């Protein structure tokens, strides 16, 4: 489950760098929870072709993260915010809103 969430977040951050088809397939699989077979049937391609597109797309997203590390930085900031939240709730909520927009 954690992997699905990570890929979904990477798609949100770096998705515009993928092709339209790559973006759609990753979105279908990780966000809309469609199976490989369902995507293949909807797109009139083989299940193996869907798997290959997803693997290539996932690899690209991970390469972008490896270079930019935006997802990693967001996670680190959120951990710090979690620790600070008890004393500075309103300010922390403002920061979280900025991070999530």
GROMACS elastic network, one bead per residue, 0.5 to 0.9 nm:
[ bonds ]
;  ai    aj funct       b0    kb
    1     4     6  0.52218   500
    1     5     6  0.64868   500
    1     6     6  0.87872   500
    2     5     6  0.51788   500
    2     6     6  0.62399   500
    2     7     6  0.87518   500
    3     6     6  0.50822   500
    3     7     6  0.62017   500
    3     8     6  0.84889   500
    4     7     6  0.52596   500
    4     8     6  0.60485   500
    4     9     6  0.85749   500
    4    30     6  0.58457   500
    4    31     6  0.82496   500
    5     8     6  0.50308   500
    5     9     6  0.61354   500
    5    10     6  0.85806   500
    5    30     6  0.77426   500
    5    31     6  0.86319   500
    6     9     6  0.51014   500
    6    10     6  0.61246   500
    6    11     6  0.85444   500
    6    71     6  0.85625   500
    7    11     6  0.60446   500
    7    12     6  0.85767   500
    7    26     6  0.83299   500
    7    30     6  0.71122   500
    7    58     6  0.71075   500
    7    61     6  0.76717   500
    7    62     6  0.82969   500
    8    11     6  0.50724   500
    8    12     6  0.63537   500
    8    13     6  0.88231   500
    8    26     6  0.79660   500
    8    27     6  0.74593   500
    8    30     6  0.59076   500
    8    31     6  0.64014   500
    9    13     6  0.63017   500
    9    14     6  0.85672   500
    9    71     6  0.75208   500
   10    13     6  0.50439   500
   10    14     6  0.57535   500
   10    15     6  0.70771   500
   10    58     6  0.88347   500
   10    61     6  0.61405   500
   10    62     6  0.76093   500
   10    64     6  0.87108   500
   10    65     6  0.74020   500
   10    70     6  0.89650   500
   10    71     6  0.68559   500
   11    14     6  0.52841   500
   11    16     6  0.80209   500
   11    18     6  0.87807   500
   11    23     6  0.74581   500
   11    26     6  0.75638   500
   11    27     6  0.76460   500
   11    58     6  0.87476   500
   11    61     6  0.69129   500
   12    15     6  0.56223   500
   12    16     6  0.82606   500
   13    16     6  0.79328   500
   13    61     6  0.89390   500
   13    65     6  0.89905   500
   13    70     6  0.78889   500
   13    71     6  0.75480   500
   14    17     6  0.56668   500
   14    18     6  0.74946   500
   14    61     6  0.64767   500
   14    64     6  0.71215   500
   14    65     6  0.80561   500
   15    18     6  0.54855   500
   15    19     6  0.83798   500
   15    20     6  0.89424   500
   15    22     6  0.86104   500
   15    23     6  0.59797   500
   15    26     6  0.89772   500
   15    61     6  0.75614   500
   16    19     6  0.75249   500
   16    20     6  0.81205   500
   16    23     6  0.75339   500
   17    23     6  0.86227   500
   17    60     6  0.88429   500
   17    61     6  0.85058   500
   17    64     6  0.88508   500
   18    21     6  0.79801   500
   18    22     6  0.58529   500
   18    23     6  0.57904   500
   18    57     6  0.71116   500
   18    60     6  0.77425   500
   18    61     6  0.80834   500
   19    22     6  0.51402   500
   19    23     6  0.60981   500
   19    24     6  0.85704   500
   19    57     6  0.87909   500
   20    23     6  0.51488   500
   20    24     6  0.61560   500
   20    25     6  0.86746   500
   21    24     6  0.51296   500
   21    25     6  0.61422   500
   21    26     6  0.85899   500
   21    53     6  0.84330   500
   22    25     6  0.52814   500
   22    26     6  0.61780   500
   22    27     6  0.84559   500
   22    53     6  0.63808   500
   22    54     6  0.69939   500
   22    56     6  0.82978   500
   22    57     6  0.58230   500
   23    26     6  0.53439   500
   23    27     6  0.60362   500
   23    28     6  0.85720   500
   23    57     6  0.77001   500
   24    27     6  0.50162   500
   24    28     6  0.60237   500
   24    29     6  0.85751   500
   25    28     6  0.50468   500
   25    29     6  0.61275   500
   25    30     6  0.84499   500
   25    39     6  0.73409   500
   25    50     6  0.74714   500
   25    53     6  0.74627   500
   25    54     6  0.66016   500
   25    57     6  0.86367   500
   26    29     6  0.51800   500
   26    30     6  0.57646   500
   26    31     6  0.75675   500
   26    53     6  0.84753   500
   26    54     6  0.60666   500
   26    57     6  0.71906   500
   26    58     6  0.77770   500
   27    30     6  0.54446   500
   27    31     6  0.50460   500
   27    32     6  0.63806   500
   27    33     6  0.83289   500
   27    34     6  0.89950   500
   28    31     6  0.58021   500
   28    33     6  0.61641   500
   28    34     6  0.55691   500
   28    35     6  0.82569   500
   28    39     6  0.72027   500
   29    32     6  0.59377   500
   29    35     6  0.62802   500
   29    36     6  0.72696   500
   29    39     6  0.77389   500
   29    54     6  0.82712   500
   30    33     6  0.54741   500
   30    34     6  0.76498   500
   31    34     6  0.81745   500
   34    37     6  0.80532   500
   34    38     6  0.59206   500
   34    39     6  0.63991   500
   35    38     6  0.51022   500
   35    39     6  0.62881   500
   35    40     6  0.85014   500
   36    39     6  0.52553   500
   36    40     6  0.60358   500
   36    41     6  0.85666   500
   36    46     6  0.88773   500
   36    47     6  0.56618   500
   36    48     6  0.82004   500
   36    50     6  0.62388   500
   36    51     6  0.67620   500
   37    41     6  0.60476   500
   37    42     6  0.85410   500
   37    46     6  0.79200   500
   37    47     6  0.54709   500
   37    50     6  0.82798   500
   38    41     6  0.51655   500
   38    42     6  0.61410   500
   38    43     6  0.85606   500
   38    47     6  0.84901   500
   39    42     6  0.51165   500
   39    43     6  0.60537   500
   39    44     6  0.83218   500
   39    45     6  0.83337   500
   39    47     6  0.77347   500
   39    50     6  0.70635   500
   40    43     6  0.51906   500
   40    44     6  0.57100   500
   40    46     6  0.53998   500
   40    47     6  0.51561   500
   40    48     6  0.83956   500
   40    49     6  0.77418   500
   40    50     6  0.60998   500
   41    44     6  0.50821   500
   41    45     6  0.65878   500
   41    46     6  0.76340   500
   41    47     6  0.80608   500
   42    45     6  0.80504   500
   43    46     6  0.86091   500
   43    50     6  0.89532   500
   45    48     6  0.83550   500
   45    49     6  0.65130   500
   45    50     6  0.73182   500
   46    49     6  0.51700   500
   46    50     6  0.65610   500
   46    51     6  0.87951   500
   47    50     6  0.51511   500
   47    51     6  0.63124   500
   47    52     6  0.87694   500
   48    52     6  0.62039   500
   48    53     6  0.86638   500
   49    52     6  0.51142   500
   49    53     6  0.62301   500
   49    54     6  0.85965   500
   50    53     6  0.51662   500
   50    54     6  0.61296   500
   50    55     6  0.85742   500
   51    54     6  0.51142   500
   51    55     6  0.60766   500
   51    56     6  0.85713   500
   52    55     6  0.51092   500
   52    56     6  0.60876   500
   52    57     6  0.84323   500
   53    56     6  0.52079   500
   53    57     6  0.59955   500
   53    58     6  0.84609   500
   54    57     6  0.50397   500
   54    58     6  0.59220   500
   54    59     6  0.84254   500
   55    58     6  0.51038   500
   55    59     6  0.60782   500
   55    60     6  0.85889   500
   56    59     6  0.51246   500
   56    60     6  0.62393   500
   56    61     6  0.87607   500
   57    60     6  0.50479   500
   57    61     6  0.62395   500
   57    62     6  0.86227   500
   58    61     6  0.51369   500
   58    62     6  0.61918   500
   58    63     6  0.85893   500
   59    62     6  0.51224   500
   59    63     6  0.61307   500
   59    64     6  0.86886   500
   60    63     6  0.50082   500
   60    64     6  0.62344   500
   60    65     6  0.86324   500
   61    64     6  0.51698   500
   61    65     6  0.62765   500
   61    66     6  0.86279   500
   62    65     6  0.50236   500
   62    66     6  0.60520   500
   62    67     6  0.87021   500
   63    67     6  0.63584   500
   63    68     6  0.86513   500
   64    67     6  0.52651   500
   64    68     6  0.60010   500
   64    69     6  0.76164   500
   65    68     6  0.51578   500
   65    70     6  0.64768   500
   65    71     6  0.67079   500
   65    72     6  0.78502   500
   66    69     6  0.55669   500
   66    70     6  0.88675   500
   67    70     6  0.88190   500
   68    71     6  0.83555   500
   68    72     6  0.89740   500
   69    72     6  0.52337   500
   69    73     6  0.62323   500
   69    74     6  0.87160   500
   70    73     6  0.50687   500
   70    74     6  0.61643   500
   70    75     6  0.86642   500
   71    74     6  0.51170   500
   71    75     6  0.62926   500
   71    76     6  0.87527   500
   72    75     6  0.51608   500
   72    76     6  0.63251   500
   72    77     6  0.87255   500
   73    76     6  0.50872   500
   73    77     6  0.61655   500
   73    78     6  0.85461   500
   74    77     6  0.51371   500
   74    78     6  0.61025   500
   74    79     6  0.86772   500
   74    99     6  0.75476   500
   75    78     6  0.50626   500
   75    79     6  0.62596   500
   75    80     6  0.87660   500
   76    79     6  0.51844   500
   76    80     6  0.64364   500
   76    81     6  0.86669   500
   77    80     6  0.51691   500
   77    81     6  0.61122   500
   77    82     6  0.86166   500
   78    82     6  0.60562   500
   78    83     6  0.87206   500
   78    96     6  0.78160   500
   79    82     6  0.51148   500
   79    83     6  0.65894   500
   79    84     6  0.88920   500
   80    83     6  0.52549   500
   80    84     6  0.63913   500
   80    85     6  0.86331   500
   81    85     6  0.57724   500
   81    92     6  0.63802   500
   81    95     6  0.84958   500
   81    96     6  0.82241   500
   82    85     6  0.52698   500
   82    86     6  0.79385   500
   82    92     6  0.84876   500
   83    86     6  0.71625   500
   83    87     6  0.89012   500
   84    87     6  0.60336   500
   84    88     6  0.63256   500
   84    89     6  0.78742   500
   84    92     6  0.75395   500
   85    88     6  0.52496   500
   85    90     6  0.83373   500
   85    91     6  0.83741   500
   85    92     6  0.59579   500
   85    93     6  0.82325   500
   86    89     6  0.59755   500
   88    91     6  0.56188   500
   88    92     6  0.60369   500
   88    93     6  0.86214   500
   89    92     6  0.51799   500
   89    93     6  0.61342   500
   89    94     6  0.87689   500
   90    93     6  0.51299   500
   90    94     6  0.64009   500
   90    95     6  0.88512   500
   91    94     6  0.51451   500
   91    95     6  0.64264   500
   91    96     6  0.87614   500
   92    95     6  0.50664   500
   92    96     6  0.61501   500
   92    97     6  0.85819   500
   93    96     6  0.50550   500
   93    97     6  0.61474   500
   93    98     6  0.86944   500
   94    97     6  0.51479   500
   94    98     6  0.64071   500
   94    99     6  0.88160   500
   95    98     6  0.51259   500
   95    99     6  0.62941   500
   95   100     6  0.87007   500
   96    99     6  0.50195   500
   96   100     6  0.61162   500
   96   101     6  0.86349   500
   97   100     6  0.51618   500
   97   101     6  0.61325   500
   98   101     6  0.53896   500
